[in-house]
């Protein structure tokens, strides 16, 4: 009788420990996916960031432009990208996106170089928005998961905190 109880306790304990390991692995894997998603997103934001000097130069050479909008883009672009937080990078990217759209609307006709640059920036903007959506979806899954049982027990033990959405 005592051995049956001992075996039952051992098996139950083993199942609980294995379940905790599996659940921790799921949280850890989702956290890594979120980090990877942001690295990809950041790569596209940096690529668009690096196209801004070409946009400024092409605008100065070939188009009549709105001075206020261009100065706003220059002011944002002159910030130091490397030391910005994730939130600041996303905020600056949103400001750039808005001002770039305003600038393109102020052009009546562009030359071939401006057209290609415009197409590249628009394409990058669409890719960035798509990655922001994917990133935010993973954040929502992560935040929901760490609040649900039994994940909340594990996330509490390992101090997993909710992550902020990038909107």
C-alpha positions, 0 to 999 in steps of 0.5 A: 500500500505504501509503495503504491502511494509513493509511486503515485506521488512520484508519477504525479510529481513527474507529470507536474514537472514535465508540464512546467518544463513544457509550458516554460519552453512555450513562453521562452520560445514565444519570447524569442519569436517576439525578439526575432520579429523585432530584429526583422522589423528594425532591419526594414525600419533602418533600411527606410531610415537610410533612404531618407538622405537620398530622398532629401537630395533628390527632392532638393535637386528635382522637385519643388517641395514643401519646406516645412515638411522637408525640414521636419523629415530632416529634423527627425532624421538627424536624431541618433538612431542607434541609441533610440529605444524600441518605442522611440524607433517606432514613434520616429518611424511613424512620424517619418511615414506621415511626413513622407506621405505628405511630401509625396503628395506635394509633388506633382510629377517626379523624375525617374529617380524620384519615382524609384525612390518613392516606390522603394519607400512606399514598399518598405512602408507597407512591409514595415506596417505588415511586420508591426502587425505581426509583432503586435499579434505575437505580443498579444499572444504572449501577454495572454499566455502569461496571464492564463493558467498554468502559464501564469504560475511559470511566468510568475516564477520567472518574472515574465512581464507583459510587453507593450504593443508598438502602435 
